[in-house]
Amino acid sequence: MSGRGRVPSGQPTIADVARHAGVAVSTVSYVLSGKRAISELTRNRVLASVRLLGYHPNAGARALASRRANVIALVLPLRSGIQVPVVMQFATAVVTSARGHDHDVLLLTSDEGPQGLHRIAAGALVDGVLVMDVELHDVRVPLLRGLGRPSVLIGLPAETDGLTCVDLDFHRAGQVCVEHLAGLGHRSIALLGAPAAVYDRGTGFAHRTRAGVVEAAARHGVEAVALPCEENAAEVHARVVELFARQPELSALVVQNEAAVGPVQATLAALGRRVPDDVSVVAVCPDQFAEHASPRLTSVPVPAEEIGRQAVSLLMRKLRDEPTPQVTLLEPRLTVRDSTAAATGAPVPHDGRAAAR
């Protein structure tokens, strides 16, 4: 073949490698992709030419050859009431985990619903899809079942048939909070939850936590009220004042709203109610947030890093056509810190606190 052994000027192409090695372009492609058996002699000659010429296969060409983009989409609509610092922990975990699988991440933050998923599926930009901020009756779910792209939900809709979902067991998380407080002798508690918009659109984690709190309170004979809570200080103040007006005997709060924790603590101080001497506080929030609060918060952490890692792992398994569980729920754990204590007049546990679960 003419041109064999000649070193080209400029950026070498696969055709240059083929000419230098004295083989067909298809042979070079087979050597690089490993998709067809090539004799050791020919393979070594091609690889020697690749090294000598400094040839680097084009990423787009590799994607076309393998029919893979090596990109996954993370659908994370930035809606009203969403806790951006928390969801960004999930996004960081997804990006880091995907990189470990040699994949990049396309982050989609527009609230496009099914239309956005249609747009993703219509092109060849991504191999699979991760979906966040999942609602109990999410309009995206029917499309995901027939999307033609592997998908994993970070969240749990009401119906999970034909889906792959991973999340913290928020129902159990609500129960664990109440069990801890009931063990400390508290008989009147309140859940200050996510902003009203989060409940109104049926976001799964908020409703499941509330259901867990209400169920466990009834089982333990604890009076409980569950209310949404906005994020700004004035509205938080008004909500806490309202709670104590409605329930003067209220002795414990469960807070599932990171932005409201600081204003809640400030309002309690303004009302002359000390934490934990007068009011115990448990938060459902990331560990870093609980550790830096004053006092440090007893909490059920939201394991964003682990959930993100598992979501990516499940998606990679689906891309390899491996079986995956329909639902993966992480067991919540409660870490006791400085914000909870025995209710006034209640018997004190032997260590002064209820055991962490």
N, C-alpha and C positions, 0 to 999 in steps of 0.2 A: 504494500500500500504506500503510495507516494506520500512524502512528508514525514515518514516514520523517523522518530528520533529528533525532529526539529523542535527547538524550544521557541514558543510563540512570544511575541512582545505584548505587553498589556495584560489585562485580566484574563486568565485562561478559562476556556469553556470546556464542557464535556466533550465537544467535538475535537478540541485540541488534545485532550487526554487520549481519545481514541486514536488520533493520527500518530501521536508520539509512541503509543504502545503497540500500534499496528493491529488494532482490533476494531470491530464495529462499535458504534455508539451504544447500541443495545447491550453489548457485552460489558461496557463500562458501567452502565446502569445496573445490570444484574450483579456485578461485583459489589457495587456500593450499597445496594438494597438487600443483598443476600437472598433474593427471591428465587434464584435458580442456581443449580449447582454448576460451577465453573471449575475447570481443571486448575490444580495448584499452580502450575507453571504460568498459565495465563493470568490467574488472579494476582500472583506476585508481580508480574510484569505491569499490570494495570496499576496496582498500588504504588509501585516504584515511580511510575509516571505521575501519579497524583501527588506524591511527595515532592518530586523534582520540580514540577510546574507550580506547586503551591495552590492546587485547585481546591476550592471550597464549594460544595454543592449548594445551590441556591435554596433558601428555606422554603420559598414558594413552590419550587419544583419538587422538593422532597414531600411537601404537603400534598401536592397533586398526585405524586406517585403512590403515596401511602393512603390517599383519600382521607387524611387526617390533617387538621389545622394545628393541633397541639395547643389549642386555646379552649378554655371553658368560659361560659358566661355566668356571672353572678348578678341575678336580678334582685336589686335592693332598692325598691321605691322609697324615696325620702318623703314620706307622708306626714301630715299633721300629727303631732304627739309622739313621733318616733324619737328615741333617745340616741342621737347621733354618736356621741362618744362610745356608747355600748355597741351599736351595730358596726362601728368602725373596727372594734376589736374582732368581731366576726370576720369582717372583710380582710383584715390583716392576717388572721389565721388561715383563711382560704387561700390567699395569695402565697403565703409562705409554704403551705402544704402542697399546693399545685406546683410550685417551683421544684419541690422535691420529686415530683413525678414528671419533670421536664415539660410542664404546661404553663402557659401564661393565662391571665385572667382578664376578661373584658367586663368591666363594671358598668351596669346599666341602672341608673338611679331615677329615670323618669317613670312616672306612674302610668304606664301604657296599658296595663292589663293584658288580656289575650292578644291584642293587636301587637304588642311588643314581642310576645313569644312567636307569633306568626312571622314577624319580621326576621327574627333570629333563625327560625327554621327554614325560611325561604332562601337564605344564602348559605355559603360554605364557610362562614367566619369562625364558627365554634363547633366543637365535637359534642359537647354536652352542656347542661344547664343546671345551675343551683338557684333555688328560689327562696327568698326570705320574706318576712312579714306576712306569714301565711294566715289566712282567715279560716274560720270554721267552715264556712260555705264559700270558699274561694272560687271566683269565676274563672281563674286560670287552670283549675284542676282538670276539668273535662278535656281541655286542649292538651295538657301535659300527658294524659293517658294515650293520646294518639299523635304526639308531636313528631315522631320520626327521629328524635334526638334523645339520648338517655338523659334522665333528669333526677334530681334529688331535692326534696324539700327540707329546708331548715325550719321546722315547724310542723304542726300536726293539724290537718283539717278534720272535720267530723267523720268523713268517710275516706278510708285509706286504701281501698281495694285498687290494685293496679299501680300503686305508687311506691316510692321509697322515701321514707321520712326519718329524720333524726332530730332530737331535741332533748332538752332537760324535761324531766317529768314534772311539769309545773303544778299539776293537780296534787301530786304527792308533796311538792315543795310547800304548798299552802297548808297541807295537813301537818307537816313537820313543824312549821312555825307555831301553829296552834297547840300542838302537843307539848312543845317546849314551854310555852306560856302557861298552859293548864297545869303542867308539872310544877310550876312555880307558884301555883295557887291563884292565878288571875282568873276572874270570873266574868269580866266585862272587857271586851277587846274590840278593836276596829281595824279594818283593812283600809288603808289609803292607797288606792290603786293607780293605774295609769290614767292619763287624761281621758276625758269623756269621748273624744274622737276615736280613741283606740278601741273602746268598748262598742261604740256605735257601728263601726265597720266590722265588728265580729272577730277581732284579732284573737287567735287561739290562745296564746300564752296568758293573756290577761283574764279571759273567761275561765280558763282551767285553774289558775291560781285562786280566783274568787270562789269557784266551786269547791276546791279543796279546803279553803278556810271555813266556808259555811258548813260543809259536811262534818269536818273534824270538830267544830265548835258544838254542833248539835250532839255529837257522840259523847263529848266530854262535859256536857251540861254548862257550856260557856255561852253567855250572851254575846252575840257578834253582829256588827253592822259592817257592810262593805260598800264603800263609796269611791267614785272616781276622784282624782285629784289633779288639778292643773299644775303647771310648772312655775308660774310666777309667784313671787313672795306674797303679794297682797292676797291672791286667791287662796294660797296655802294657809295663810293666817286666818282668813275667814272660815275656811273649812274646818280647821282645828278648833277654833272657838265654837263653831256650830256643834261639833261633836261633843264637846264637854258640856254644852248647854243641854243637849239631848240626853247624854249619858253622864251625869255627874260622878257616878261611881267608876267610870272608865279608868282602867289602870294599865293598859298595854296597847301598843300600836304595832301593826305590821305594815311596812311601807314598801310598795313595789313601784317606785318612781324615783329614780336616782336624783333627778333635778329637784325634787321636793324635800329630800332628807334634810338639807341644811336649813331651809325655811321652817320645817317642822320643829327641828331642835331649837331654833331661835324663838319660835312662837311659844313653845313649852317654857322656855326660860322667861319670856315676857309675862307669862301667866303665873309665874312662880312655881312651876312644876318641874322638879329636878329629875334628871335621867341618871340612874335607874331608880332612885329612892322613891319617887312618886309615880313615875310612869316608865314602864319598860318599853324598849323599842327594838324590833327585829326588822331587818331589811332583806329584801330579795335583790341582790345587786352583786357586781363583781367584787372580788376580794380586795383589790387595791383601793376601791372606794370605801369599803367598810373599815379598812385599816387606818385610813387617813382622816376619818371622821373623829369628832371629839364630843363625847367619849367614843372610843372604838366600838363599832356596831356588831352586835350579835347578828349573824347573817346566814342566809342560804345563798352561796355564790352562784352566779350564772357562768358556767364554764365555757366561755366563748371559744377559747383556743381548742379545747377538746372537741366541741361540737363541730367547729370548722374543719378540724383535721379528719374527723369521722365522715363528714359530708363529702369531702374530696375523695377519701378512700373508697367510699361506697360508689361514687361516680366513676372512679377509675375501674372498679370491678365491673360495673355495667358496661363500660367501654370495651372491656375484654370479654364480654358476654358471660361473665360469671354470675352465679345466683347471689342475690342480696336479700336480707330480711326486709319485710314490708315496713316495720316500725322499729326503730332503735331509740329507746328512752333511757337517758342517763339518770341514775339514782341520785336524788338531791342529798346533800350533807349539810348539817347545821354546825357552824362554828360559833361557840360561845365566847363572847368578848365582854366588854364592860357596860353594855347598854341594857342588860336585863338582870333582874334580881327578883327575889320573892315578893309577892304582893303583900301589902301592909296587913298584918294580922294573920297571914298564912304561915303554916309550918315551914320552916326553912329546911331544904334538903341538906344531907350531911355535909356536902361541900359548898353549900350556899347557892347552888345553881342546879338546874335540871341538866341531866347528862346530854351531851351533844349526840345527835343521831347521824 
